[in-house]
Amino acid sequence: MKSDPKESKRIISRLILQKIISSEATKYMTKEMCQKLNNDFLSSDPEKNKKFCLYLDPSINSYNNETCSFDIRWYDRDGEVVDPEGNVWTSHELKMSANIGGTWGASVEGFLQRIEIMNCLSRLIEEVNSVLKGPIQVLSLDNNERISRDEKRIYEKYCQELYEFFYSCNRQYIRGLRVMGSSRPFDHTLKVPAGRYEFQREEGTRRNPIVKKYVVDIPRAGTSRVRRIS
């Protein structure tokens, strides 16, 4: 059964949010932030980026009062792996970062309190790390879906080649073509396999855009032809 990358992230993100909401770190968060974390836990997209700050006095939201902050983000790793059955697997990684607020001119009492809060965040980070160790591997496409995806990519590649052919230095072949009018033969040395391809170009102005669409028929033998369809 194919996995849903978003659903996998949602499950893990809710586990992490549960760790955060039930941690002692909430003592140093504003009421608004605690409410937001609870709302995120219940939302349909708990995997969205999160950042929260811990304060000496949570009732005062100011730069000097900020002790540290914690940031959690999901990243889709580049590349994919195709297994022996032709299925495509992708990797998704959870990254965390933490920052320490300014302590210039802090009293000894305030400094010690900041250390206590940072130790609290350190314990929370360990709890979050216990939920997920390393990237998650997700089955993104089964073999049939991969074949369809690859065929679509190849088709779009040939459509782009034809677009560049006609709009680089061969506009004489499409100049004056009427919508749903007669097709026009053209000569080319493109290594595009036989088939029917479509491409379009946006012209005109922003207020009055003109979209010109063309269909190209390349036979296995004989002359290739281009026709404007809109």
Stockholm file with secondary structure:
# STOCKHOLM 1.0

chainA/1-230         MKSDPKESKRIISRLILQKIISSEATKYMTKEMCQKLNNDFLSSDPEKNKKFCLYLDPSINSYNNETCSFDIRWYDRDGEVVDPEGNVWTSHELKMSANIGGTWGASVEGFLQRIEIMNCLSRLIEEVNSVLKGPIQVLSLDNNERISRDEKRIYEKYCQELYEFFYSCNRQYIRGLRVMGSSRPFDHTLKVPAGRYEFQREEGTRRNPIVKKYVVDIPRAGTSRVRRIS
#=GR chainA/1-230 SS CCCCHHHHHHHHHHHHHHHHHTSGGGGGSCHHHHHHHHHHHHSSCTTSCEEEEEESSTTCCCTTTEEEEEEEEEEECSCCEECTTSCEEEEEEEEEEEEECCCTTCCHHHHHHHHHHHHHHHHHHHHHHHHCCSCEEEEEECHHHHHHHHHHHHHHHHHHHHHHHHHHTCGGGTTTCCTTCCCEEECCCCCCCSEEEEEEEEEECSSSEEEEEEEEEECSSSCEEEEECC
#=GC SS_cons         CCCCHHHHHHHHHHHHHHHHHTSGGGGGSCHHHHHHHHHHHHSSCTTSCEEEEEESSTTCCCTTTEEEEEEEEEEECSCCEECTTSCEEEEEEEEEEEEECCCTTCCHHHHHHHHHHHHHHHHHHHHHHHHCCSCEEEEEECHHHHHHHHHHHHHHHHHHHHHHHHHHTCGGGTTTCCTTCCCEEECCCCCCCSEEEEEEEEEECSSSEEEEEEEEEECSSSCEEEEECC
//
